[in-house]
């Protein structure tokens, strides 16, 4: 979302139903059987089965790393499960600002160790699919700035059309510039940055955040200024449908999107609604609403995939929900004026780092009890903060959706 003035709107009549959902298909075990040889037989042993195991999630997108556990799509992104590329990275926190600068914070000392320009209005710092590069996205200047996560230093900018946000296809074949001003998704080769194709979605004003179904074949993108989501076929790269929210907020409406660990539902944060809309796992309809607090914006899953953290930017709070059911667990309040926005969970799962969008600060929150560990002053308009490294085999983009 571009720089905007904070508003406090009263949500219109909301669905109070939080529909129960069954788990996504359980992981099917496949065994191998071997016969026992008779002591007097020279070749009577039954052959060991060599049939491949049944996929945990059927018909996955070709080239996508297989889902290891259908009951938890985040199973390979648990605490400390770092890939070789992530292990090589220097632990740092990158804070993009609407001023065009990226501030770099040492997560051990909480000191700002570096700042560098990365465009005219930098929105997010996005991990690449292979986790070897971070990209600072500048939608006003139409560039991305690569950052070497080993050194923490920037490289020359790359021309990209309107990269308000950025995602990667689950097979790693394309980077997707979420071109908010164009109402489009622009697909690029993630190595050469040559444009592959673009998908215009005029029905999706304020196209913004996204997540994928467990099989990687379908994506849900939020449409902040038209009060709906767009459901995209990622194989054919075409719009399947749009789904209107029961109350269509068109000022600061649907924002961050997150898949439940078992794939049974999508959570859609809606700032003006003051909570989350819930879509079914196939992204065909809205099945519920969960009130969390005004300015509901960012969605983050705990490292053990049991909790969902919801940042309530206009409520000075973070709601903690059951990641599978959406049931409320607790609510953490941030002292004083605050505006918890975007960020991520540390590799060990012990801290949640968030930008304070309207208060020129960064918050470090304990995920054990929600207490404030540190408040760090930064420049005006901090936005899509990225904690790095993060666990997982690959990144789907944004500030670190790893699986």
Secondary structure per residue as TSV (DSSP state, phi and psi in degrees):
chain	resnum	aa	ss	phi	psi
A	1	X	-	360.0	133.0
A	2	X	-	-69.4	169.7
A	3	X	S	-57.3	127.4
A	4	X	-	-140.2	162.5
A	5	X	-	-83.2	134.7
A	6	X	-	-63.3	135.7
A	7	X	-	-128.2	154.6
A	8	X	-	-121.1	104.4
A	9	X	-	-107.6	147.9
A	10	X	-	-85.4	123.1
A	11	X	-	-70.3	136.4
A	12	X	-	-74.2	178.1
A	13	X	S	-47.7	121.9
A	14	X	-	-112.1	150.6
A	15	X	-	-65.8	133.3
A	16	X	-	-100.7	-4.4
A	17	X	-	-74.6	130.8
A	18	X	B	-114.6	95.6
A	19	X	-	-68.0	140.8
A	20	X	-	-74.8	142.1
A	21	X	-	-127.4	138.8
A	22	X	-	-74.0	157.6
A	23	X	-	-65.4	154.1
A	24	X	S	-62.4	164.5
A	25	X	-	-46.5	128.6
A	26	X	-	-66.8	149.1
A	27	X	-	-64.6	129.4
A	28	X	-	-94.3	127.7
A	29	X	-	-80.6	144.7
A	30	X	-	-125.1	122.0
A	31	X	-	-101.9	164.4
A	32	X	-	-120.7	135.7
A	33	X	-	-113.9	142.2
A	34	X	-	-130.0	137.3
A	35	X	-	-79.1	163.7
A	36	X	-	-101.9	135.2
A	37	X	-	-80.0	143.1
A	38	X	-	-74.3	140.9
A	39	X	T	-57.3	-25.6
A	40	X	T	-97.1	-1.0
A	41	X	-	-98.5	136.5
A	42	X	S	-87.5	-23.0
A	43	X	S	-149.8	38.5
A	44	X	-	-95.2	1.5
A	45	X	-	-67.1	133.7
A	46	X	-	-68.8	140.2
A	47	X	-	-67.2	144.4
A	48	X	-	-72.2	135.8
A	49	X	-	-63.3	133.4
A	50	X	-	-113.4	12.1
A	51	X	-	-64.7	136.9
A	52	X	-	-65.3	149.1
A	53	X	-	-65.4	150.4
A	54	X	-	-65.7	132.0
A	55	X	-	-59.0	141.8
A	56	X	S	-63.7	-38.7
A	57	X	S	-123.6	119.0
A	58	X	S	-71.2	154.9
A	59	X	S	53.2	50.3
A	60	X	-	-73.3	156.1
A	61	X	-	-56.6	124.9
A	62	X	T	-56.4	137.1
A	63	X	T	88.3	-10.3
A	64	X	S	-82.9	134.9
A	65	X	-	-55.3	130.4
A	66	X	-	-59.5	142.0
A	67	X	-	-66.3	127.8
A	68	X	S	-86.3	-20.1
A	69	X	-	-152.7	110.7
A	70	X	T	-65.0	-20.2
A	71	X	T	-83.0	-8.2
A	72	X	-	-155.9	96.2
A	73	X	T	-65.8	-14.8
A	74	X	T	-97.1	14.0
A	75	X	G	-59.8	-30.2
A	76	X	G	-89.2	7.2
A	77	X	G	-122.4	34.8
A	78	X	-	-75.3	173.6
A	79	X	T	-54.4	126.6
A	80	X	T	77.1	2.5
A	81	X	-	-85.9	69.8
A	82	X	-	-89.1	136.7
A	83	X	-	-72.4	165.2
A	84	X	H	-56.2	-39.8
A	85	X	H	-64.6	-41.5
A	86	X	H	-70.0	-35.2
A	87	X	H	-62.6	-33.6
A	88	X	H	-74.8	-15.8
A	89	X	S	-74.9	148.4
A	90	X	-	-79.7	128.4
A	91	X	-	-63.8	113.0
A	92	X	E	-147.6	160.0
A	93	X	E	-118.9	126.7
A	94	X	E	-106.6	125.2
A	95	X	E	-118.9	102.8
A	96	X	E	-78.4	148.1
A	97	X	B	-126.5	151.4
A	98	X	T	-65.4	-13.8
A	99	X	T	-72.1	-16.9
A	100	X	S	104.4	-2.8
A	101	X	E	-101.5	153.3
A	102	X	E	-111.2	127.3
A	103	X	E	-102.0	139.7
A	104	X	E	-116.1	127.1
A	105	X	E	-117.3	135.4
A	106	X	-	-78.7	117.6
A	107	X	T	-72.8	-9.9
A	108	X	T	-86.8	-43.5
A	109	X	T	-99.1	-13.1
A	110	X	-	64.6	17.7
A	111	X	-	-92.2	143.9
A	112	X	E	-75.8	118.0
A	113	X	E	-103.5	-13.0
A	114	X	E	-166.3	149.4
A	115	X	E	-134.5	149.2
A	116	X	E	-153.8	148.9
A	117	X	E	-74.4	143.6
A	118	X	-	-140.7	22.6
A	119	X	-	136.7	-164.0
A	120	X	S	-90.8	-38.3
A	121	X	S	-151.3	95.5
A	122	X	E	-86.1	129.2
A	123	X	E	-100.5	-49.9
A	124	X	E	-139.6	155.9
A	125	X	E	-112.4	120.7
A	126	X	E	-119.4	124.3
A	127	X	E	-73.6	136.6
A	128	X	-	-68.5	163.6
A	129	X	T	-55.7	-42.9
A	130	X	T	-86.7	2.1
A	131	X	S	66.0	16.9
A	132	X	S	-95.8	-9.4
A	133	X	-	-145.3	147.0
A	134	X	E	-110.4	147.9
A	135	X	E	-125.6	125.4
A	136	X	E	-90.5	121.1
A	137	X	E	-97.4	130.5
A	138	X	E	-123.8	99.8
A	139	X	T	-76.1	-26.0
A	140	X	T	-76.1	-41.2
A	141	X	T	-88.0	-5.4
A	142	X	T	57.9	48.8
A	143	X	E	-143.2	161.2
A	144	X	E	-121.4	143.7
A	145	X	E	-107.7	112.4
A	146	X	E	-67.7	142.8
A	147	X	E	-125.9	129.4
A	148	X	E	-79.0	112.7
A	149	X	T	-71.5	-13.2
A	150	X	T	-76.1	-41.8
A	151	X	T	-99.7	-22.8
A	152	X	T	79.2	13.3
A	153	X	E	-104.4	147.7
A	154	X	E	-80.5	159.8
A	155	X	E	-119.8	174.2
A	156	X	E	-58.1	145.3
A	157	X	E	-69.6	154.3
A	158	X	E	-120.0	131.1
A	159	X	E	-67.3	126.4
A	160	X	-	-143.9	137.9
A	161	X	T	-76.8	115.8
A	162	X	T	47.8	54.8
A	163	X	-	-80.2	73.3
A	164	X	S	-61.7	-46.6
A	165	X	E	-133.9	169.5
A	166	X	E	-146.7	137.4
A	167	X	E	-131.8	171.6
A	168	X	E	-128.0	143.5
A	169	X	-	-65.9	148.3
A	170	X	T	-60.3	-21.3
A	171	X	T	-88.7	-1.1
A	172	X	S	76.9	7.0
A	173	X	S	-77.6	-21.5
A	174	X	-	-143.6	143.6
A	175	X	E	-94.5	142.3
A	176	X	E	-117.1	113.5
A	177	X	E	-81.4	119.7
A	178	X	E	-84.8	94.4
A	179	X	E	-86.0	85.0
A	180	X	G	-57.5	-46.8
A	181	X	G	-67.3	-24.5
A	182	X	G	-92.7	-7.7
A	183	X	T	52.6	48.4
A	184	X	E	-145.9	159.4
A	185	X	E	-111.2	126.5
A	186	X	E	-112.7	119.8
A	187	X	E	-94.1	131.4
A	188	X	E	-125.4	150.9
A	189	X	-	-67.5	122.5
A	190	X	T	-73.7	-2.9
A	191	X	T	-106.1	-43.9
A	192	X	T	-97.0	-18.0
A	193	X	-	60.3	31.2
A	194	X	-	-85.4	134.6
A	195	X	E	-65.7	132.1
A	196	X	E	-93.7	-49.3
A	197	X	E	-170.8	170.1
A	198	X	E	-138.7	147.4
A	199	X	E	-116.6	112.1
A	200	X	E	-82.9	132.3
A	201	X	-	-130.3	75.6
A	202	X	T	-61.4	-21.6
A	203	X	T	-76.5	-7.3
A	204	X	-	-113.6	76.2
A	205	X	T	-70.6	131.1
A	206	X	T	75.3	36.3
A	207	X	E	-57.8	136.9
A	208	X	E	-145.2	-88.3
A	209	X	E	-103.0	166.7
A	210	X	E	-157.6	164.3
A	211	X	E	-156.6	169.6
A	212	X	E	-117.2	154.6
A	213	X	-	-66.7	160.4
A	214	X	T	-57.0	-31.7
A	215	X	T	-82.2	-3.3
A	216	X	S	75.0	3.2
A	217	X	S	-88.1	-16.7
A	218	X	E	-132.5	138.5
A	219	X	E	-121.6	148.1
A	220	X	E	-115.1	119.8
A	221	X	E	-111.9	135.6
A	222	X	E	-79.8	148.3
A	223	X	E	-121.7	88.7
A	224	X	T	-62.1	-36.1
A	225	X	T	-97.4	3.1
A	226	X	T	-126.3	6.8
A	227	X	T	64.1	37.9
A	228	X	E	-151.8	179.8
A	229	X	E	-124.1	155.4
A	230	X	E	-111.0	130.2
A	231	X	E	-105.3	122.5
A	232	X	E	-114.8	131.7
A	233	X	E	-79.0	112.3
A	234	X	T	-81.3	-13.1
A	235	X	T	-82.4	-52.3
A	236	X	T	-81.4	-14.6
A	237	X	T	53.1	59.7
A	238	X	E	-141.7	158.5
A	239	X	E	-74.5	124.0
A	240	X	E	-84.3	-45.7
A	241	X	E	-171.6	162.4
A	242	X	E	-113.2	149.4
A	243	X	E	-125.1	116.6
A	244	X	E	-75.5	139.9
A	245	X	-	-72.7	150.1
A	246	X	S	-55.4	-33.2
A	247	X	S	-120.2	116.7
A	248	X	-	-92.4	99.8
A	249	X	-	-87.6	129.8
A	250	X	-	-120.4	10.5
A	251	X	S	-101.0	-61.5
A	252	X	S	-133.7	73.3
A	253	X	-	-91.0	-131.3
A	254	X	E	-57.6	132.7
A	255	X	E	-129.3	-109.0
A	256	X	E	-66.9	152.1
A	257	X	E	-128.7	136.3
A	258	X	E	-145.8	133.4
A	259	X	E	-80.9	136.2
A	260	X	-	-64.9	151.5
A	261	X	T	-55.1	-36.1
A	262	X	T	-90.4	5.4
A	263	X	S	74.1	10.1
A	264	X	S	-80.8	-15.9
A	265	X	E	-161.2	157.2
A	266	X	E	-110.4	137.7
A	267	X	E	-99.7	132.8
A	268	X	E	-121.8	110.3
A	269	X	E	-71.3	136.8
A	270	X	E	-131.3	107.8
A	271	X	T	-57.6	-52.1
A	272	X	T	-72.4	-20.5
A	273	X	T	-78.2	-22.8
A	274	X	T	75.1	32.8
A	275	X	E	175.5	-155.5
A	276	X	E	-117.7	138.7
A	277	X	E	-90.0	149.2
A	278	X	E	-117.8	124.2
A	279	X	E	-102.4	152.5
A	280	X	E	-67.7	162.6
A	281	X	T	-64.9	-19.9
A	282	X	T	-93.2	2.4
A	283	X	S	56.8	55.7
A	284	X	S	-116.4	-21.7
A	285	X	S	-162.0	159.3
A	286	X	E	-83.3	130.2
A	287	X	E	-116.5	-1.1
A	288	X	E	179.8	175.6
A	289	X	E	-143.1	139.4
A	290	X	E	-127.3	119.2
A	291	X	E	-81.8	131.1
A	292	X	-	-124.8	-45.5
A	293	X	-	163.3	154.1
A	294	X	T	-61.8	143.0
A	295	X	T	80.9	21.4
A	296	X	E	-53.1	126.3
A	297	X	E	-139.5	-64.2
A	298	X	E	-99.4	145.3
A	299	X	E	-127.3	127.0
A	300	X	E	-138.7	136.1
A	301	X	E	-97.6	138.1
A	302	X	-	-66.4	160.4
A	303	X	T	-63.1	-28.0
A	304	X	T	-91.8	5.4
A	305	X	S	60.6	27.0
A	306	X	S	-99.7	-21.5
A	307	X	E	-125.1	149.6
A	308	X	E	-118.4	123.0
A	309	X	E	-96.0	127.6
A	310	X	E	-116.8	119.8
A	311	X	E	-86.7	124.9
A	312	X	E	-105.8	93.9
A	313	X	T	-66.2	-27.0
A	314	X	T	-106.9	9.9
A	315	X	T	-119.3	4.2
A	316	X	T	54.0	40.0
A	317	X	E	-150.8	165.8
A	318	X	E	-129.1	121.0
A	319	X	E	-89.1	139.3
A	320	X	E	-113.9	118.3
A	321	X	E	-118.0	159.0
A	322	X	E	-67.5	123.2
A	323	X	T	-65.8	-24.7
A	324	X	T	-91.8	-36.6
A	325	X	T	-106.3	-20.4
A	326	X	-	82.2	2.8
A	327	X	-	-65.1	139.3
A	328	X	E	-68.0	134.5
A	329	X	E	-106.4	-52.2
A	330	X	E	-163.0	177.9
A	331	X	E	-140.0	131.0
A	332	X	E	-105.8	130.0
A	333	X	E	-103.9	134.6
A	334	X	-	-93.6	122.4
A	335	X	S	-61.5	143.7
A	336	X	S	72.1	-179.2
A	337	X	S	-60.0	131.7
A	338	X	-	-155.4	166.5
A	339	X	-	-151.0	68.2
A	340	X	E	-59.8	126.6
A	341	X	E	-122.9	-99.3
A	342	X	E	-119.7	155.4
A	343	X	E	175.3	-135.5
A	344	X	E	-176.2	168.8
A	345	X	E	-95.4	141.5
A	346	X	-	-66.6	164.1
A	347	X	T	-60.0	-32.9
A	348	X	T	-88.7	-4.1
A	349	X	S	81.5	2.8
A	350	X	S	-85.8	-17.1
A	351	X	E	-134.7	147.6
A	352	X	E	-116.0	118.3
A	353	X	E	-100.8	133.2
A	354	X	E	-139.0	144.6
A	355	X	E	-78.9	146.5
A	356	X	E	-100.4	88.4
A	357	X	T	-53.5	-43.3
A	358	X	T	-105.0	7.6
A	359	X	T	-124.9	11.6
A	360	X	T	51.8	49.3
A	361	X	E	-153.1	168.5
A	362	X	E	-123.8	139.2
A	363	X	E	-110.8	137.4
A	364	X	E	-116.4	113.5
A	365	X	E	-112.7	136.6
A	366	X	E	-73.5	129.7
A	367	X	T	-83.4	-2.1
A	368	X	T	-78.1	-49.0
A	369	X	T	-137.1	3.8
A	370	X	-	81.0	7.8
A	371	X	-	-77.2	153.3
A	372	X	E	-76.3	117.3
A	373	X	E	-83.2	-43.0
A	374	X	E	-158.1	145.5
A	375	X	E	-120.3	121.6
A	376	X	E	-118.1	124.9
A	377	X	E	-76.3	133.0
A	378	X	-	-132.9	-165.2
A	379	X	-	-86.3	-176.6
A	380	X	T	-69.6	137.8
A	381	X	T	71.0	45.0
A	382	X	B	-66.6	142.6
A	383	X	-	-132.4	-110.4
A	384	X	B	-77.0	74.5
A	385	X	-	-63.4	140.0
A	386	X	E	-123.3	120.4
A	387	X	E	-88.1	128.1
A	388	X	E	-143.3	139.2
A	389	X	S	-82.2	167.4
A	390	X	-	-128.5	153.5
A	391	X	-	-70.5	166.8
A	392	X	S	125.3	167.4
A	393	X	S	-90.4	-30.6
A	394	X	-	-156.7	164.0
A	395	X	B	-114.3	136.7
A	396	X	-	-91.7	-2.7
A	397	X	B	108.5	-148.6
A	398	X	T	52.9	-136.5
A	399	X	T	-92.5	9.9
A	400	X	T	128.5	70.2
A	401	X	-	-95.9	101.1
A	402	X	B	-112.0	147.7
A	403	X	-	-142.7	360.0
